[in-house]
């Protein structure tokens, strides 16, 4: 499937091709949760934070209240300097899962900015 191919390509360092395969998976199935989530992660890794947020938000529409997805949104917002929005989402991720260490670290970084 396009999804498995995309994940494999990204894993092998073929990021551009992997993104294209993941986009094809989403095109074939707009409700493909893992494809949206993985696109969010890959876009984050290549520092395309706006696309990362878009992909994570599509994933969040399919499974609201997933702390990893909401953390992904928050991390991308932080990278873009959208600190208030990042703080809201980091707190939301922690409310859902108090053990989310990444969200906890991000919130501490945000709080230290004050």
C-alpha distance (Angstrom), angle and dihedral (degrees) to the residues before:
residue distance angle dihedral
X1 . . .
X2 3.79 . .
X3 3.80 89.8 .
X4 3.81 94.9 55.9
X5 3.79 90.9 43.2
X6 3.80 90.6 50.8
X7 3.80 93.3 50.3
X8 3.82 91.0 46.9
X9 3.80 93.2 48.6
X10 3.79 92.6 49.2
X11 3.80 89.4 47.8
X12 3.80 89.7 53.8
X13 3.78 91.6 50.5
X14 3.81 96.5 -103.3
X15 3.78 92.3 126.3
X16 3.81 100.5 162.2
X17 3.80 92.5 49.4
X18 3.79 89.9 44.1
X19 3.79 91.9 53.1
X20 3.80 90.1 50.4
X21 3.81 91.6 51.1
X22 3.82 91.7 48.0
X23 3.81 89.9 48.8
X24 3.81 88.1 52.0
X25 3.82 89.6 51.8
X26 3.82 89.5 53.4
X27 3.79 91.3 46.1
X28 3.81 90.3 51.9
X29 3.80 92.1 45.2
X30 3.82 115.8 17.0
X31 3.82 88.9 -170.3
X32 3.81 94.7 57.1
X33 3.78 98.4 130.2
X34 3.80 98.0 -171.8
X35 3.80 92.7 48.2
X36 3.82 91.6 54.3
X37 3.81 91.3 45.4
X38 3.80 93.4 48.1
X39 3.79 91.8 46.9
X40 3.81 87.9 54.0
X41 3.79 90.7 52.2
X42 3.81 94.7 45.8
X43 3.79 93.1 46.7
X44 3.80 88.0 50.8
X45 3.81 90.4 51.3
X46 3.81 91.5 52.6
X47 3.81 90.1 46.0
X48 3.81 95.3 -113.6
X49 3.78 90.9 136.1
X50 3.80 98.4 168.6
X51 3.79 91.9 55.7
X52 3.79 88.6 43.5
X53 3.80 90.1 57.4
X54 3.82 91.5 46.6
X55 3.80 92.2 52.4
X56 3.79 94.3 44.2
X57 3.81 90.3 48.4
X58 3.82 90.2 53.5
X59 3.79 88.4 50.0
X60 3.81 89.3 48.8
X61 3.82 91.0 53.5
X62 3.80 88.7 56.5
X63 3.81 95.3 46.3
X64 3.78 110.4 17.7
X65 3.76 116.5 -160.7
X66 3.79 98.8 27.9
X67 3.79 103.6 147.5
X68 3.82 94.5 -151.4
X69 3.79 92.3 54.2
X70 3.79 92.9 46.6
X71 3.80 90.0 47.9
X72 3.82 88.5 52.5
X73 3.79 89.6 54.4
X74 3.81 90.8 47.8
X75 3.81 93.7 48.8
X76 3.81 91.4 50.3
X77 3.79 91.0 47.6
X78 3.79 89.7 50.9
X79 3.80 90.6 51.2
X80 3.81 89.1 53.5
X81 3.79 92.3 49.6
X82 3.80 93.1 -109.2
X83 3.79 90.9 137.1
X84 3.81 100.0 161.9
X85 3.80 92.3 51.7
X86 3.81 90.7 44.1
X87 3.81 90.3 52.2
X88 3.81 91.7 51.5
X89 3.80 92.1 50.5
X90 3.81 95.5 42.8
X91 3.81 88.4 53.6
X92 3.81 90.6 47.0
X93 3.82 91.1 51.7
X94 3.81 90.2 49.8
X95 3.80 92.0 48.1
X96 3.80 89.0 55.3
X97 3.80 93.9 43.2
X98 3.81 116.8 12.7
X99 3.83 88.6 -170.6
X100 3.82 94.1 62.9
X101 3.80 97.2 120.3
X102 3.80 94.9 -174.2
X103 3.79 91.8 55.7
X104 3.80 89.8 46.3
X105 3.81 91.9 52.5
X106 3.79 91.7 46.1
X107 3.79 91.7 50.6
X108 3.82 90.2 49.9
X109 3.82 89.7 51.2
X110 3.79 90.1 49.7
X111 3.80 92.9 47.4
X112 3.81 90.9 50.5
X113 3.83 88.8 58.6
X114 3.81 90.8 70.2
